[in-house]
């Protein structure tokens, strides 16, 4: 990448002069690797936009009515809890999410997580703050934390996708981010192909408390996808078991109850 950037500086395009050597590296990288839409994955014509307008219209933003516990869309305003939350006493004080988990968002997040498309985080964070920023500020969390990855899985991916989102939200809303509240000590198989019972079994003893877990009264837990809520329930249990009074959850995508 740097070699390519140097070549661009050495051989300016027609009409340019060598005085353009002061062009910043980010601009050069954008020329070599132009930003792509996180929905259709094609090159963005307008580099100031984070997504094609027509593509964003395909995404379904979460709207009321939603489950009072996890934030999952439900059938009716008269329905307080989704089917999953009504069957369990999850230790979650409230949740919110940006998008309904549709095919388009499933493909986008798969690219983000498994193909290293970290640049998509800018779009995710921007929309998360637009959609959920007021909700987050009303809860006044002492800090934001992310669902941790096992070190082996993080080495494979190169980054923790949830932590990148948490850091972006924390920066925009001026809320501290602490990634040492929870640890993930055991490697687990991907959850997406498991039943709810298998998911809980798969996560047993996978998480544990971190060294700073007792420091906060209220914590916002961030993850990318919420379906049955197995991960959020276990992480919230650990946080509350260690003395955290309130655990709120924010997810990029969430399944619906219909």
Secondary structure, 3 states (H helix, E strand, C coil): CHHHHHHHHHCCCCCCCHHHHHCCHHHHHHHHCCCECCCCCCECCCCCCCCCHHHHCCCCECCCCECCCCCCECCCCCCCCCHHHHCCCCCCCEEEEEEECCHHHHHHHHHHHHCCCHHHHHHHHHHHHHHHHHHHHHHCCCEEEECCCCHHHHHHHCCCHHHHHHHHHHHHHCCCECCCCEEECCCCCCCCCCCHHHHHHHHCCCEEECCCHHHCCEEEEEEEEECCCHHHHHHHHHHHHCCCCEEEEEEEEECCCC
